[in-house]
Amino acid sequence: MNAPIGVIDSGVGGLTVAKQIMKLLPEETIYYIGDTARCPYGPRSKKEVREFTWQMAEALRDMGVKMLVIACNTATAVSLDSLQKHMPFPVLGVINAGARAAIKKTKTHEIVVLATEGTVKSGAYEEAVLSLSTSSHVIPLACPTFVPLVESGEYRSDFATQLIAEGLEPLKEERFDTVILGCTHYPILQKHIEAAVGPGVTVLSSAEETAYDVDHYLTYNHQLAVNQNPQHKFFATGSVPIFRSIAEDWLELGELHIEKIQLPSKK
């Protein structure tokens, strides 16, 4: 089935998930919407996040996608259940995938979750981790400065190293062996985060595990693309040049098809 896979995010962070899907399933076409004009979602109300997520989902539904991946932890926590009930195609989130990846890696069962304020407040990661391993302990830490750092394109600067070290300062007194990057923007900062937490700590994202979920679903339901030359499309609600700079740097696919999209102000 050669229809595209839809991927949505509050901004550029979901590109980390899109990249893993492209790597694992190179014949699949991705249609991606990044709500860069209204990013970040972490500090927003649940009502706003749900409304924005539905707008993106409906736009991709109208483009004919065969599946939707909510590549945003905050949006997954707030909107996954409702979209799964009402969309005419399967909808996957990233939180369960991230929890599953952490349980596979941890030896001490002391797991840090770095996430947005909205994801931390939701308790979604604690719930997901404990549903898989009741012996695990989750240490959540909100990192509100990280998403703006990525969206601004300053993630390669010396300033990024300093900002991330400051953001992770509360972990100095904690003992843990695994860190979940509980926001899909954060893998773009992974090297900085690894340097800050030090050796002996596994830092992982949900992106790779989410790509496996996509593969498993499409394979089981006989919906994998066949003999297709993918024509990926990317849509941003904010600045196209800024989105292009980050997307082309991260995906390393050359020049990308990127358009500005206007989402309705009300669902």
QUINOR-V718484 format. One record per residue. N is the residue number from 1. PHI is phi in degrees with one decimal (* if undefined). NEAR is the number of other C-alpha atoms within 8 Angstrom. D_FIRST is the distance of its C-alpha to the first C-alpha in whole Angstrom. Layout:
<<N	PHI	NEAR	D_FIRST> <N	PHI	NEAR	D_FIRST>>
This chain:
<<1	*	7	0> <2	-91.6	10	4> <3	-67.8	9	6> <4	-73.5	12	9> <5	-95.9	13	10> <6	-87.9	14	14> <7	-131.4	14	17> <8	-126.4	16	20> <9	-155.9	14	24> <10	-68.4	15	27> <11	-167.7	14	28> <12	-90.0	14	27> <13	-58.5	16	27> <14	-65.2	16	23> <15	-61.5	11	23> <16	-65.1	13	24> <17	-75.5	15	21> <18	-57.0	12	18> <19	-61.7	9	20> <20	-69.6	11	20> <21	-64.7	13	16> <22	-61.7	11	16> <23	-67.1	7	18> <24	-78.9	9	17> <25	-127.8	8	13> <26	-67.3	8	14> <27	-93.4	11	11> <28	-82.9	13	9> <29	-94.1	12	11> <30	-108.7	14	13> <31	-110.2	14	15> <32	-120.7	11	18> <33	-119.2	14	21> <34	-113.6	14	25> <35	-84.5	12	27> <36	-64.3	15	30> <37	-70.2	9	32> <38	-118.2	9	33> <39	-75.6	8	32> <40	-88.4	11	34> <41	-86.7	11	33> <42	-50.2	10	35> <43	-81.3	8	38> <44	-79.3	9	37> <45	-72.2	7	37> <46	-58.9	7	34> <47	-61.4	6	34> <48	-63.2	8	33> <49	-60.4	14	31> <50	-62.8	11	29> <51	-62.8	10	29> <52	-65.9	8	28> <53	-65.0	11	25> <54	-63.4	11	24> <55	-59.5	12	25> <56	-67.6	11	22> <57	-62.2	10	20> <58	-68.1	8	20> <59	-62.3	9	20> <60	-73.2	11	16> <61	-57.5	9	16> <62	-69.7	7	17> <63	-88.2	6	15> <64	85.7	8	12> <65	-71.4	13	10> <66	-98.5	10	8> <67	-161.5	10	11> <68	-125.5	14	14> <69	-112.1	12	17> <70	-84.8	15	20> <71	-90.6	14	22> <72	-145.3	15	25> <73	-66.4	15	28> <74	-62.3	13	30> <75	-67.4	15	27> <76	-60.8	13	25> <77	-60.2	11	29> <78	-93.2	10	29> <79	-118.9	12	26> <80	-57.3	13	24> <81	-60.3	7	25> <82	-68.0	7	25> <83	-69.0	10	22> <84	-62.3	11	20> <85	-76.2	6	22> <86	-115.4	6	21> <87	-84.0	9	18> <88	-83.7	4	15> <89	-143.7	8	13> <90	-66.1	9	14> <91	-126.2	12	16> <92	-113.4	11	18> <93	-112.7	14	21> <94	-113.1	15	23> <95	-73.0	14	27> <96	-61.4	10	26> <97	-63.9	13	24> <98	-65.1	17	27> <99	-63.3	14	30> <100	-62.6	11	28> <101	-62.1	12	28> <102	-68.0	13	32> <103	-62.9	11	33> <104	-65.1	6	32> <105	-92.9	8	34> <106	-67.5	12	37> <107	-110.2	5	40> <108	-92.7	6	43> <109	63.3	11	40> <110	-106.6	13	42> <111	-122.5	15	39> <112	-92.2	12	39> <113	-115.4	13	36> <114	-93.8	13	36> <115	-156.4	14	35> <116	-77.2	14	35> <117	-59.0	11	38> <118	-63.7	12	36> <119	-67.7	15	34> <120	-61.7	13	37> <121	-62.8	6	38> <122	-69.0	7	36> <123	69.0	8	36> <124	-64.8	10	33> <125	-71.2	13	33> <126	-57.1	8	36> <127	-61.7	8	34> <128	-66.2	11	31> <129	-65.2	15	33> <130	-68.2	11	36> <131	-69.1	7	33> <132	-99.2	9	33> <133	-153.3	8	36> <134	-71.4	7	39> <135	-86.5	6	41> <136	-85.3	10	40> <137	-122.4	8	41> <138	-105.4	11	40> <139	-111.7	8	41> <140	-85.3	9	40> <141	-140.5	9	41> <142	-79.0	9	40> <143	-126.7	11	39> <144	-65.5	9	39> <145	-86.1	8	40> <146	-74.3	10	37> <147	-63.5	10	35> <148	-58.0	9	37> <149	-61.7	11	38> <150	-70.7	15	34> <151	-63.6	10	34> <152	-79.0	8	37> <153	82.0	10	36> <154	-93.3	10	39> <155	-71.8	10	37> <156	-97.7	6	39> <157	-85.4	7	42> <158	-63.2	6	45> <159	-59.2	7	45> <160	-61.5	12	42> <161	-58.4	9	44> <162	-66.7	8	46> <163	-63.4	9	44> <164	-69.0	12	42> <165	-58.9	10	45> <166	-66.9	7	47> <167	-64.9	9	44> <168	-95.3	11	44> <169	-52.8	7	48> <170	-60.9	7	48> <171	-85.3	6	46> <172	-57.0	6	49> <173	-95.0	5	51> <174	-96.4	6	48> <175	-112.0	5	47> <176	-161.3	11	43> <177	-121.6	13	41> <178	-141.6	14	38> <179	-122.9	14	36> <180	-93.2	15	33> <181	-80.8	15	32> <182	-84.6	15	31> <183	-148.2	12	30> <184	-72.6	17	27> <185	-73.5	13	30> <186	-67.3	13	32> <187	-58.3	10	30> <188	-67.3	11	31> <189	-103.3	10	35> <190	-57.5	9	34> <191	-63.2	7	37> <192	-63.3	10	39> <193	-67.0	11	39> <194	-59.9	11	39> <195	-64.9	8	42> <196	-73.3	9	44> <197	-85.6	8	43> <198	89.3	7	44> <199	-68.2	6	44> <200	88.5	5	43> <201	-113.6	11	40> <202	-86.4	9	37> <203	-109.2	11	35> <204	-136.8	12	31> <205	-116.1	12	28> <206	-85.9	17	25> <207	-60.7	14	23> <208	-65.4	10	22> <209	-66.8	11	22> <210	-64.4	13	20> <211	-61.0	12	17> <212	-62.5	10	18> <213	-61.2	10	17> <214	-61.6	10	14> <215	-59.5	11	13> <216	-61.6	8	14> <217	-65.0	8	13> <218	-65.8	10	9> <219	-65.5	9	11> <220	-61.0	7	13> <221	-96.6	6	10> <222	55.0	7	8> <223	-118.0	9	5> <224	-66.1	10	6> <225	-66.9	10	5> <226	-126.8	7	7> <227	49.3	5	10> <228	-112.0	8	10> <229	-94.1	6	13> <230	-59.2	9	13> <231	-120.0	6	14> <232	-66.4	9	16> <233	-130.9	11	18> <234	-124.7	12	20> <235	-129.1	12	23> <236	-127.2	17	26> <237	-84.6	14	28> <238	-111.8	9	31> <239	-64.7	10	32> <240	-71.1	10	30> <241	-59.1	6	32> <242	-66.5	9	33> <243	-60.3	11	29> <244	-60.7	10	29> <245	-58.2	9	31> <246	-72.5	10	30> <247	-64.5	11	26> <248	-71.4	12	27> <249	-67.7	7	30> <250	-78.1	9	27> <251	-83.4	8	24> <252	54.8	7	26> <253	-111.9	6	23> <254	82.7	5	26> <255	-71.9	5	26> <256	-106.1	10	23> <257	-83.5	7	22> <258	-128.4	10	24> <259	-128.1	9	25> <260	-83.9	10	27> <261	-121.6	7	26> <262	-105.8	5	28> <263	-91.2	8	27> <264	-63.0	6	29> <265	-73.3	4	32> <266	-136.5	5	32> <267	-75.3	6	29>>
